[in-house]
Amino acid sequence: MSESFTAVVLDNVDGKPKGLFRELTLADLTDHEVLVEVAYSTLNYKDGLAFTGKGRIARRTPVIAGADLAGTVISSRVPDWKPGDRVVVNGFGMTETEGGGYTRYQRVKPEWLLRLPDGFSLEQAMAIGTAGYTAALSVLALEDWGKIEVGSGEVLVTGAGGGVGSIAVSLLASRGYNVTAGTGRPEVQEYLRGLGASAFVTREELAEKANPLQKERWTGAVDSVGSSVLANVLAQTVYGGGVAACGLAGGADLPTTVMPFILRGVTLLGIDSVMTPMPKRVRAWEFLDKVLNRDHLAAMTTVEPMSNLPALAEAILAGQTRGRVVIDVTK
């Protein structure tokens, strides 16, 4: 296979890595053991930062962008993977130190590959992507912690209109929890109500400067915002509750004190999706296959051609996207 194909490559422009469309061949790919024909990738906040150069995501250049991919194995030098296998890769340094999913073909290490559950198409796999898989890890962490109860108390999801938030709302509601959606966009409330949210709180309320201990409200929370929002969520979490922190769209700082932790026994559960061990990944995808409402997934998903990435990257950083954006790498 010698013909060229289009890929999005992060390379230095005026001293910063930015996304550029380039024509590549298989000879340009890293010599990992499994060759995948990519059907779809997706758009995450991290991808927006990488493409625009507004966040230093790439640790080496040039590197193919895209933190996710879903596709079909074309060839393999290891027995565990065979041509025709449908696979997903989330994270593992793609876009940072390893080539990612914004390309028609990619070579990957076999230990990165997850076999796609039969219940999902390749498009649905990237409608989930890192965001949905992170949401699943977050919900599982809260359930493992054991404080949230079906039909009792409120479980908060911040950044609810985004990718992680949308799928977290759907998963929690499908499990029977009372879900409160935190969002700075009133126009997405009906959309979130359709995903199962039963109450709402504004981003402004959650972001305002307040005491490190406040009235107890949340039995648990999934937070993708960070900064002052996370500080207030912790201050409002009930005694013994847990907060799954999985993002920093609002900032990487945490302006709080130890008081929620030592006076109320609140636990901050850190959620990493990039280097999560494979057993946890498999569990998360099995959970998604079992619990995620497919009508909800369709309602939160749009499919866009890879050629639209310049505008899409700016939009996700400006908080103008809703739900999940699937990237068709063939267009």
KEBAPA-899477 format. One record per residue (C-alpha): residue number from 1; residue in one letter; chain; x, y, z. Coordinates in Angstrom, 1 decimal, padded with zeros to 4 digits, always signed. Each point is the difference from the previous one (the first is absolute). Layout:
# residues N
pt k->NUM&r->a&c->A&x->X&y->Y&z->Z;
...
END
This chain:
# residues 331
pt k->1&r->m&c->A&x->+000.0&y->+000.0&z->+000.0;
pt k->2&r->s&c->A&x->+001.9&y->+003.0&z->-001.3;
pt k->3&r->e&c->A&x->-002.7&y->+002.6&z->-000.7;
pt k->4&r->s&c->A&x->-000.1&y->+003.1&z->+002.2;
pt k->5&r->f&c->A&x->-002.6&y->+001.0&z->+002.4;
pt k->6&r->t&c->A&x->-000.9&y->+003.2&z->+001.9;
pt k->7&r->a&c->A&x->+000.9&y->+000.4&z->+003.7;
pt k->8&r->v&c->A&x->+000.1&y->+002.8&z->+002.5;
pt k->9&r->v&c->A&x->+003.5&y->+000.4&z->+001.3;
pt k->10&r->l&c->A&x->+001.1&y->+002.2&z->+002.9;
pt k->11&r->d&c->A&x->+003.2&y->+001.8&z->-001.0;
pt k->12&r->n&c->A&x->+001.7&y->+003.2&z->+001.1;
pt k->13&r->v&c->A&x->-001.4&y->+003.2&z->-001.3;
pt k->14&r->d&c->A&x->+001.5&y->+003.2&z->+001.4;
pt k->15&r->g&c->A&x->+001.5&y->-002.0&z->+002.9;
pt k->16&r->k&c->A&x->-003.3&y->-001.8&z->+000.9;
pt k->17&r->p&c->A&x->-001.3&y->-003.4&z->-001.1;
pt k->18&r->k&c->A&x->-003.2&y->+000.5&z->-002.1;
pt k->19&r->g&c->A&x->-002.2&y->-002.2&z->-002.2;
pt k->20&r->l&c->A&x->+000.9&y->-000.2&z->-003.7;
pt k->21&r->f&c->A&x->-001.6&y->-002.1&z->-002.7;
pt k->22&r->r&c->A&x->+002.7&y->-002.1&z->-001.7;
pt k->23&r->e&c->A&x->+000.1&y->-002.8&z->-002.5;
pt k->24&r->l&c->A&x->+001.7&y->-003.1&z->+001.4;
pt k->25&r->t&c->A&x->+000.7&y->-003.6&z->-001.0;
pt k->26&r->l&c->A&x->+000.4&y->-003.1&z->+002.2;
pt k->27&r->a&c->A&x->+003.7&y->+000.5&z->+000.0;
pt k->28&r->d&c->A&x->-000.6&y->+003.2&z->+002.1;
pt k->29&r->l&c->A&x->-001.6&y->-002.0&z->+002.8;
pt k->30&r->t&c->A&x->+001.8&y->-001.3&z->+003.1;
pt k->31&r->d&c->A&x->+000.9&y->-003.7&z->-000.4;
pt k->32&r->h&c->A&x->-002.3&y->-001.4&z->+002.6;
pt k->33&r->e&c->A&x->-001.3&y->-003.6&z->-000.4;
pt k->34&r->v&c->A&x->-003.7&y->+000.6&z->-000.9;
pt k->35&r->l&c->A&x->-001.2&y->+001.9&z->-003.1;
pt k->36&r->v&c->A&x->-003.5&y->+001.4&z->+000.4;
pt k->37&r->e&c->A&x->-002.2&y->+001.6&z->-002.6;
pt k->38&r->v&c->A&x->-001.6&y->+002.8&z->+001.9;
pt k->39&r->a&c->A&x->-003.7&y->+000.8&z->-000.7;
pt k->40&r->y&c->A&x->-000.6&y->+002.6&z->+002.6;
pt k->41&r->s&c->A&x->+001.6&y->+002.1&z->+002.7;
pt k->42&r->t&c->A&x->-001.6&y->+002.6&z->+002.3;
pt k->43&r->l&c->A&x->+000.4&y->+003.5&z->+001.3;
pt k->44&r->n&c->A&x->+001.0&y->+000.5&z->+003.7;
pt k->45&r->y&c->A&x->+001.0&y->+003.2&z->+001.8;
pt k->46&r->k&c->A&x->+003.5&y->-001.3&z->+000.0;
pt k->47&r->d&c->A&x->-000.1&y->-000.3&z->-003.8;
pt k->48&r->g&c->A&x->-001.2&y->+003.6&z->-000.3;
pt k->49&r->l&c->A&x->+003.0&y->+001.1&z->+002.1;
pt k->50&r->a&c->A&x->+002.4&y->-002.0&z->-002.1;
pt k->51&r->f&c->A&x->-001.4&y->+001.0&z->-003.4;
pt k->52&r->t&c->A&x->+000.0&y->+003.7&z->+000.7;
pt k->53&r->g&c->A&x->+003.2&y->+000.1&z->+001.9;
pt k->54&r->k&c->A&x->-001.7&y->+001.6&z->+003.0;
pt k->55&r->g&c->A&x->+001.2&y->-002.8&z->+002.2;
pt k->56&r->r&c->A&x->+003.3&y->-001.7&z->-000.2;
pt k->57&r->i&c->A&x->-001.2&y->-003.6&z->-000.5;
pt k->58&r->a&c->A&x->+002.5&y->-001.4&z->-002.4;
pt k->59&r->r&c->A&x->+003.2&y->-001.0&z->+001.7;
pt k->60&r->r&c->A&x->+001.8&y->-000.7&z->-003.3;
pt k->61&r->t&c->A&x->-000.6&y->+001.2&z->-003.5;
pt k->62&r->p&c->A&x->-001.0&y->-000.8&z->-002.6;
pt k->63&r->v&c->A&x->-002.7&y->-002.4&z->+001.3;
pt k->64&r->i&c->A&x->-003.4&y->-000.9&z->-001.3;
pt k->65&r->a&c->A&x->-002.8&y->+001.5&z->+002.1;
pt k->66&r->g&c->A&x->-003.1&y->-001.6&z->+001.4;
pt k->67&r->a&c->A&x->-000.3&y->-001.6&z->+003.4;
pt k->68&r->d&c->A&x->-002.4&y->-002.7&z->-001.1;
pt k->69&r->l&c->A&x->-000.6&y->-002.4&z->-002.9;
pt k->70&r->a&c->A&x->-002.4&y->-002.7&z->-001.0;
pt k->71&r->g&c->A&x->+000.7&y->-002.2&z->-003.0;
pt k->72&r->t&c->A&x->+000.8&y->-003.5&z->-001.4;
pt k->73&r->v&c->A&x->+003.2&y->-001.9&z->+000.2;
pt k->74&r->i&c->A&x->+001.7&y->-000.3&z->-003.4;
pt k->75&r->s&c->A&x->+003.1&y->-001.9&z->+000.9;
pt k->76&r->s&c->A&x->+001.6&y->-001.2&z->+003.2;
pt k->77&r->r&c->A&x->+003.4&y->-001.5&z->+001.0;
pt k->78&r->v&c->A&x->-001.4&y->-001.4&z->+003.2;
pt k->79&r->p&c->A&x->-002.5&y->-002.9&z->+000.4;
pt k->80&r->d&c->A&x->-002.5&y->+001.8&z->+002.3;
pt k->81&r->w&c->A&x->-001.2&y->+002.2&z->-002.8;
pt k->82&r->k&c->A&x->-001.1&y->-001.0&z->-003.4;
pt k->83&r->p&c->A&x->-001.2&y->+001.8&z->-003.2;
pt k->84&r->g&c->A&x->-003.7&y->+000.9&z->+000.4;
pt k->85&r->d&c->A&x->+000.1&y->+000.5&z->+003.7;
pt k->86&r->r&c->A&x->-001.9&y->+003.2&z->+001.0;
pt k->87&r->v&c->A&x->+002.0&y->+002.0&z->+002.5;
pt k->88&r->v&c->A&x->+000.1&y->+003.1&z->+002.1;
pt k->89&r->v&c->A&x->+002.9&y->+002.0&z->+001.4;
pt k->90&r->n&c->A&x->-000.4&y->+002.7&z->+002.6;
pt k->91&r->g&c->A&x->+003.0&y->+001.9&z->+001.3;
pt k->92&r->f&c->A&x->+003.3&y->-001.8&z->+000.5;
pt k->93&r->g&c->A&x->+001.9&y->+003.2&z->-000.9;
pt k->94&r->m&c->A&x->-001.7&y->+000.5&z->-003.4;
pt k->95&r->t&c->A&x->+000.4&y->+003.6&z->-001.0;
pt k->96&r->e&c->A&x->+002.7&y->+000.5&z->+002.7;
pt k->97&r->t&c->A&x->+002.8&y->-002.4&z->-000.8;
pt k->98&r->e&c->A&x->-001.7&y->-002.5&z->-002.3;
pt k->99&r->g&c->A&x->-001.9&y->+000.4&z->-003.3;
pt k->100&r->g&c->A&x->-003.7&y->+000.4&z->+000.4;
pt k->101&r->g&c->A&x->-003.3&y->-000.5&z->-001.8;
pt k->102&r->y&c->A&x->-000.3&y->+002.9&z->-002.4;
pt k->103&r->t&c->A&x->+001.2&y->-002.1&z->-002.9;
pt k->104&r->r&c->A&x->-001.3&y->-002.7&z->-002.4;
pt k->105&r->y&c->A&x->+002.5&y->-002.6&z->+001.3;
pt k->106&r->q&c->A&x->+002.0&y->-000.4&z->+003.2;
pt k->107&r->r&c->A&x->+002.4&y->-002.5&z->+001.5;
pt k->108&r->v&c->A&x->-000.5&y->-000.7&z->+003.7;
pt k->109&r->k&c->A&x->+001.5&y->-002.2&z->+002.7;
pt k->110&r->p&c->A&x->-002.1&y->-003.1&z->+000.6;
pt k->111&r->e&c->A&x->-000.4&y->+000.7&z->+003.7;
pt k->112&r->w&c->A&x->-001.8&y->+003.2&z->-000.8;
pt k->113&r->l&c->A&x->-002.8&y->-001.7&z->-001.8;
pt k->114&r->l&c->A&x->-003.4&y->-000.7&z->+001.5;
pt k->115&r->r&c->A&x->-002.4&y->-002.3&z->-001.9;
pt k->116&r->l&c->A&x->-003.2&y->+002.0&z->-000.7;
pt k->117&r->p&c->A&x->-003.1&y->-001.6&z->+001.6;
pt k->118&r->d&c->A&x->-002.4&y->-001.4&z->-002.6;
pt k->119&r->g&c->A&x->-002.7&y->+002.4&z->+001.2;
pt k->120&r->f&c->A&x->+001.8&y->+003.1&z->-001.4;
pt k->121&r->s&c->A&x->+000.7&y->+001.1&z->-003.6;
pt k->122&r->l&c->A&x->+003.3&y->+001.7&z->-000.8;
pt k->123&r->e&c->A&x->-001.8&y->+003.3&z->-000.1;
pt k->124&r->q&c->A&x->-001.6&y->-000.6&z->+003.3;
pt k->125&r->a&c->A&x->+003.4&y->-000.9&z->+001.5;
pt k->126&r->m&c->A&x->+001.2&y->+003.5&z->-000.8;
pt k->127&r->a&c->A&x->-003.2&y->+001.6&z->+001.0;
pt k->128&r->i&c->A&x->+001.1&y->-001.4&z->+003.4;
pt k->129&r->g&c->A&x->+003.8&y->+000.5&z->-000.4;
pt k->130&r->t&c->A&x->+002.2&y->+001.1&z->+002.8;
pt k->131&r->a&c->A&x->-002.7&y->+002.3&z->+001.4;
pt k->132&r->g&c->A&x->-002.6&y->-002.8&z->+000.4;
pt k->133&r->y&c->A&x->+002.5&y->-002.5&z->+001.2;
pt k->134&r->t&c->A&x->+001.2&y->+002.5&z->+002.6;
pt k->135&r->a&c->A&x->-003.6&y->+000.6&z->+001.0;
pt k->136&r->a&c->A&x->-000.4&y->-003.8&z->+000.5;
pt k->137&r->l&c->A&x->+003.2&y->-000.1&z->+002.1;
pt k->138&r->s&c->A&x->-001.3&y->+002.8&z->+002.1;
pt k->139&r->v&c->A&x->-003.4&y->-001.5&z->+000.6;
pt k->140&r->l&c->A&x->+001.5&y->-003.4&z->+000.9;
pt k->141&r->a&c->A&x->+002.4&y->+001.8&z->+002.4;
pt k->142&r->l&c->A&x->-003.0&y->+001.6&z->+001.8;
pt k->143&r->e&c->A&x->-001.9&y->-003.3&z->+000.1;
pt k->144&r->d&c->A&x->+003.1&y->-001.8&z->+001.3;
pt k->145&r->w&c->A&x->+000.4&y->+002.7&z->+002.7;
pt k->146&r->g&c->A&x->-003.5&y->-000.9&z->+001.1;
pt k->147&r->k&c->A&x->-001.6&y->+003.2&z->+001.2;
pt k->148&r->i&c->A&x->-002.4&y->+000.8&z->-002.9;
pt k->149&r->e&c->A&x->-003.4&y->-001.8&z->+000.3;
pt k->150&r->v&c->A&x->-002.6&y->-000.6&z->-002.7;
pt k->151&r->g&c->A&x->-003.0&y->+002.3&z->+000.6;
pt k->152&r->s&c->A&x->+001.6&y->+001.8&z->+002.9;
pt k->153&r->g&c->A&x->+001.9&y->+003.3&z->+000.1;
pt k->154&r->e&c->A&x->+001.4&y->+001.9&z->-002.9;
pt k->155&r->v&c->A&x->+002.9&y->-000.9&z->-002.2;
pt k->156&r->l&c->A&x->+001.6&y->+003.0&z->-001.7;
pt k->157&r->v&c->A&x->+001.6&y->+000.1&z->-003.5;
pt k->158&r->t&c->A&x->+001.9&y->+003.2&z->-000.8;
pt k->159&r->g&c->A&x->+000.7&y->+001.0&z->-003.6;
pt k->160&r->a&c->A&x->-003.1&y->-002.0&z->-000.8;
pt k->161&r->g&c->A&x->-000.4&y->+001.3&z->-003.5;
pt k->162&r->g&c->A&x->+003.4&y->-001.3&z->-001.1;
pt k->163&r->g&c->A&x->+001.0&y->-003.5&z->-001.0;
pt k->164&r->v&c->A&x->+001.0&y->-001.4&z->+003.4;
pt k->165&r->g&c->A&x->-003.0&y->+001.7&z->+001.6;
pt k->166&r->s&c->A&x->-002.6&y->-001.1&z->-002.5;
pt k->167&r->i&c->A&x->+000.9&y->-003.6&z->+000.3;
pt k->168&r->a&c->A&x->+000.4&y->+000.2&z->+003.7;
pt k->169&r->v&c->A&x->-003.5&y->+001.4&z->+000.3;
pt k->170&r->s&c->A&x->-001.4&y->-002.8&z->-002.2;
pt k->171&r->l&c->A&x->+001.8&y->-002.8&z->+001.9;
pt k->172&r->l&c->A&x->-000.9&y->+001.3&z->+003.4;
pt k->173&r->a&c->A&x->-003.7&y->+000.5&z->-001.0;
pt k->174&r->s&c->A&x->-000.1&y->-003.5&z->-001.6;
pt k->175&r->r&c->A&x->+001.2&y->-001.4&z->+003.3;
pt k->176&r->g&c->A&x->-002.8&y->+001.7&z->+001.9;
pt k->177&r->y&c->A&x->+001.8&y->+002.9&z->+001.7;
pt k->178&r->n&c->A&x->-001.4&y->+003.4&z->+000.5;
pt k->179&r->v&c->A&x->+002.2&y->+002.1&z->-002.3;
pt k->180&r->t&c->A&x->+000.6&y->+003.7&z->+000.2;
pt k->181&r->a&c->A&x->+001.7&y->+001.5&z->-003.0;
pt k->182&r->g&c->A&x->+002.4&y->+002.9&z->+000.5;
pt k->183&r->t&c->A&x->+000.3&y->+002.2&z->-003.2;
pt k->184&r->g&c->A&x->+000.7&y->+003.6&z->-001.0;
pt k->185&r->r&c->A&x->-002.3&y->-000.3&z->-003.0;
pt k->186&r->p&c->A&x->-003.7&y->+000.3&z->+000.7;
pt k->187&r->e&c->A&x->-000.7&y->-001.0&z->-003.6;
pt k->188&r->v&c->A&x->+001.1&y->-003.6&z->+000.6;
pt k->189&r->q&c->A&x->-002.3&y->-000.7&z->+002.9;
pt k->190&r->e&c->A&x->-002.7&y->-001.7&z->-002.1;
pt k->191&r->y&c->A&x->+002.7&y->-002.1&z->-001.7;
pt k->192&r->l&c->A&x->+001.3&y->-001.1&z->+003.4;
pt k->193&r->r&c->A&x->-003.5&y->-000.6&z->+001.3;
pt k->194&r->g&c->A&x->-000.4&y->-002.4&z->-002.9;
pt k->195&r->l&c->A&x->+003.1&y->-001.8&z->+001.2;
pt k->196&r->g&c->A&x->-001.4&y->-000.5&z->+003.5;
pt k->197&r->a&c->A&x->+000.9&y->+003.1&z->+002.0;
pt k->198&r->s&c->A&x->-002.7&y->+000.9&z->+002.5;
pt k->199&r->a&c->A&x->+001.4&y->+003.3&z->+001.4;
pt k->200&r->f&c->A&x->+002.5&y->+002.7&z->-001.0;
pt k->201&r->v&c->A&x->+002.6&y->+002.3&z->+001.5;
pt k->202&r->t&c->A&x->+001.7&y->+002.8&z->-001.8;
pt k->203&r->r&c->A&x->+003.7&y->+000.2&z->-000.7;
pt k->204&r->e&c->A&x->+000.0&y->+003.4&z->+001.7;
pt k->205&r->e&c->A&x->-001.4&y->-001.4&z->+003.2;
pt k->206&r->l&c->A&x->+002.7&y->-002.7&z->+000.1;
pt k->207&r->a&c->A&x->+002.8&y->+002.3&z->-000.9;
pt k->208&r->e&c->A&x->-000.5&y->+002.9&z->+002.4;
pt k->209&r->k&c->A&x->+002.4&y->+000.4&z->+002.9;
pt k->210&r->a&c->A&x->-001.5&y->-001.5&z->+003.1;
pt k->211&r->n&c->A&x->+000.9&y->-001.7&z->+003.3;
pt k->212&r->p&c->A&x->+002.0&y->-003.2&z->+000.0;
pt k->213&r->l&c->A&x->-002.9&y->-001.7&z->+001.8;
pt k->214&r->q&c->A&x->-003.6&y->+000.7&z->-001.1;
pt k->215&r->k&c->A&x->-003.4&y->-001.6&z->+000.3;
pt k->216&r->e&c->A&x->+000.2&y->-003.7&z->-000.8;
pt k->217&r->r&c->A&x->-001.7&y->-000.9&z->-003.2;
pt k->218&r->w&c->A&x->+001.7&y->-002.5&z->-002.3;
pt k->219&r->t&c->A&x->+000.3&y->-003.7&z->+000.9;
pt k->220&r->g&c->A&x->+002.5&y->-000.2&z->-002.9;
pt k->221&r->a&c->A&x->+001.2&y->+001.9&z->-003.0;
pt k->222&r->v&c->A&x->+001.8&y->-000.3&z->-003.4;
pt k->223&r->d&c->A&x->+002.0&y->+003.1&z->-000.6;
pt k->224&r->s&c->A&x->+001.7&y->+000.8&z->-003.3;
pt k->225&r->v&c->A&x->+000.5&y->+003.7&z->+000.7;
pt k->226&r->g&c->A&x->+002.5&y->+000.3&z->+002.9;
pt k->227&r->s&c->A&x->+001.1&y->+003.2&z->+001.7;
pt k->228&r->s&c->A&x->-002.5&y->+002.0&z->+002.0;
pt k->229&r->v&c->A&x->-002.9&y->-002.2&z->-001.2;
pt k->230&r->l&c->A&x->+001.6&y->-003.1&z->+001.4;
pt k->231&r->a&c->A&x->+000.8&y->+001.9&z->+003.2;
pt k->232&r->n&c->A&x->-003.6&y->+000.8&z->+000.5;
pt k->233&r->v&c->A&x->-001.2&y->-003.5&z->-000.9;
pt k->234&r->l&c->A&x->+002.3&y->-001.4&z->+002.7;
pt k->235&r->a&c->A&x->-001.3&y->+002.6&z->+002.5;
pt k->236&r->q&c->A&x->-003.6&y->-001.1&z->-000.8;
pt k->237&r->t&c->A&x->+000.5&y->-003.8&z->+000.1;
pt k->238&r->v&c->A&x->-001.7&y->-001.9&z->+002.8;
pt k->239&r->y&c->A&x->+001.9&y->-001.7&z->+002.8;
pt k->240&r->g&c->A&x->+001.9&y->-003.0&z->-001.4;
pt k->241&r->g&c->A&x->-000.8&y->+000.9&z->-003.6;
pt k->242&r->g&c->A&x->+002.3&y->-000.3&z->-003.0;
pt k->243&r->v&c->A&x->+000.8&y->+002.2&z->-003.0;
pt k->244&r->a&c->A&x->+001.5&y->-001.5&z->-003.1;
pt k->245&r->a&c->A&x->+002.3&y->+002.7&z->-001.6;
pt k->246&r->c&c->A&x->+000.7&y->-000.7&z->-003.7;
pt k->247&r->g&c->A&x->+000.6&y->+003.4&z->-001.7;
pt k->248&r->l&c->A&x->+001.3&y->+003.5&z->+000.3;
pt k->249&r->a&c->A&x->-001.9&y->+002.0&z->-002.6;
pt k->250&r->g&c->A&x->-000.3&y->+002.8&z->+002.6;
pt k->251&r->g&c->A&x->+003.6&y->-000.1&z->+001.2;
pt k->252&r->a&c->A&x->+002.5&y->-002.3&z->+001.6;
pt k->253&r->d&c->A&x->+000.1&y->+001.8&z->+003.4;
pt k->254&r->l&c->A&x->-002.1&y->-001.1&z->+003.0;
pt k->255&r->p&c->A&x->-000.7&y->+002.9&z->+002.3;
pt k->256&r->t&c->A&x->-001.2&y->-001.8&z->+003.1;
pt k->257&r->t&c->A&x->+001.2&y->-001.2&z->+003.4;
pt k->258&r->v&c->A&x->+000.2&y->-003.4&z->+001.7;
pt k->259&r->m&c->A&x->-003.2&y->+000.6&z->+001.8;
pt k->260&r->p&c->A&x->-002.4&y->-002.0&z->-002.2;
pt k->261&r->f&c->A&x->+002.4&y->-002.9&z->+000.3;
pt k->262&r->i&c->A&x->+000.7&y->+000.0&z->+003.7;
pt k->263&r->l&c->A&x->-003.3&y->+001.3&z->+001.4;
pt k->264&r->r&c->A&x->-002.4&y->-001.8&z->-002.3;
pt k->265&r->g&c->A&x->+002.0&y->-002.9&z->-001.2;
pt k->266&r->v&c->A&x->-000.5&y->+001.0&z->-003.7;
pt k->267&r->t&c->A&x->+002.1&y->-001.9&z->-002.5;
pt k->268&r->l&c->A&x->+001.5&y->+001.4&z->-003.2;
pt k->269&r->l&c->A&x->+000.1&y->-002.9&z->-002.5;
pt k->270&r->g&c->A&x->+002.5&y->+000.8&z->-002.8;
pt k->271&r->i&c->A&x->-000.9&y->-001.4&z->-003.4;
pt k->272&r->d&c->A&x->+002.7&y->-000.6&z->-002.6;
pt k->273&r->s&c->A&x->-001.0&y->-001.3&z->-003.4;
pt k->274&r->v&c->A&x->+003.3&y->+000.2&z->-001.9;
pt k->275&r->m&c->A&x->+002.0&y->-002.8&z->+001.7;
pt k->276&r->t&c->A&x->-002.8&y->-001.9&z->+001.7;
pt k->277&r->p&c->A&x->+000.9&y->-003.8&z->+000.2;
pt k->278&r->m&c->A&x->-001.8&y->-002.2&z->-002.5;
pt k->279&r->p&c->A&x->-002.3&y->-001.9&z->+002.5;
pt k->280&r->k&c->A&x->-001.5&y->+003.4&z->+001.1;
pt k->281&r->r&c->A&x->-000.5&y->+001.0&z->-003.6;
pt k->282&r->v&c->A&x->-001.7&y->-003.3&z->-000.9;
pt k->283&r->r&c->A&x->-002.3&y->+000.4&z->+003.1;
pt k->284&r->a&c->A&x->-000.9&y->+003.6&z->-001.1;
pt k->285&r->w&c->A&x->-000.9&y->-001.0&z->-003.5;
pt k->286&r->e&c->A&x->-002.0&y->-003.0&z->+001.2;
pt k->287&r->f&c->A&x->-001.8&y->+002.4&z->+002.4;
pt k->288&r->l&c->A&x->-000.7&y->+002.4&z->-003.0;
pt k->289&r->d&c->A&x->-001.3&y->-002.9&z->-002.1;
pt k->290&r->k&c->A&x->-002.3&y->-001.1&z->+002.8;
pt k->291&r->v&c->A&x->-001.3&y->+003.4&z->+001.3;
pt k->292&r->l&c->A&x->+000.4&y->+002.7&z->-002.7;
pt k->293&r->n&c->A&x->-003.3&y->+000.9&z->-001.6;
pt k->294&r->r&c->A&x->+000.5&y->-000.1&z->-003.7;
pt k->295&r->d&c->A&x->-002.7&y->+002.6&z->-000.7;
pt k->296&r->h&c->A&x->+001.8&y->+002.3&z->+002.4;
pt k->297&r->l&c->A&x->+003.2&y->-000.6&z->-001.8;
pt k->298&r->a&c->A&x->-001.5&y->+000.8&z->-003.4;
pt k->299&r->a&c->A&x->-001.6&y->+003.2&z->+001.5;
pt k->300&r->m&c->A&x->+003.4&y->+001.3&z->+001.2;
pt k->301&r->t&c->A&x->+002.0&y->-000.9&z->-003.1;
pt k->302&r->t&c->A&x->+000.9&y->+001.9&z->-003.2;
pt k->303&r->v&c->A&x->+002.3&y->-001.3&z->-002.7;
pt k->304&r->e&c->A&x->+002.4&y->+002.5&z->-001.7;
pt k->305&r->p&c->A&x->+002.6&y->-000.4&z->-002.7;
pt k->306&r->m&c->A&x->+003.6&y->+000.2&z->+001.0;
pt k->307&r->s&c->A&x->+000.4&y->+003.0&z->-002.3;
pt k->308&r->n&c->A&x->-002.2&y->+002.0&z->+002.5;
pt k->309&r->l&c->A&x->+002.5&y->-000.4&z->+002.8;
pt k->310&r->p&c->A&x->+001.3&y->+003.6&z->+000.0;
pt k->311&r->a&c->A&x->-003.4&y->+001.4&z->+000.8;
pt k->312&r->l&c->A&x->-001.0&y->-002.9&z->+002.3;
pt k->313&r->a&c->A&x->+003.2&y->+000.4&z->+002.1;
pt k->314&r->e&c->A&x->-000.8&y->+003.6&z->+000.6;
pt k->315&r->a&c->A&x->-003.6&y->-000.7&z->+000.8;
pt k->316&r->i&c->A&x->+000.7&y->-002.7&z->+002.7;
pt k->317&r->l&c->A&x->+002.5&y->+002.4&z->+001.8;
pt k->318&r->a&c->A&x->-002.7&y->+002.7&z->-000.1;
pt k->319&r->g&c->A&x->-002.6&y->-002.3&z->+001.6;
pt k->320&r->q&c->A&x->-002.1&y->+000.1&z->-003.2;
pt k->321&r->t&c->A&x->-000.2&y->-003.7&z->-000.7;
pt k->322&r->r&c->A&x->-002.7&y->-002.2&z->+001.6;
pt k->323&r->g&c->A&x->+000.3&y->-003.7&z->+000.8;
pt k->324&r->r&c->A&x->+002.3&y->-002.0&z->-002.2;
pt k->325&r->v&c->A&x->+001.6&y->+000.8&z->-003.3;
pt k->326&r->v&c->A&x->+001.1&y->-003.0&z->-002.1;
pt k->327&r->i&c->A&x->+002.7&y->+000.7&z->-002.6;
pt k->328&r->d&c->A&x->-000.3&y->-001.9&z->-003.3;
pt k->329&r->v&c->A&x->+003.7&y->-000.3&z->-001.1;
pt k->330&r->t&c->A&x->-001.0&y->-001.0&z->-003.6;
pt k->331&r->k&c->A&x->-001.3&y->+003.5&z->-000.7;
END
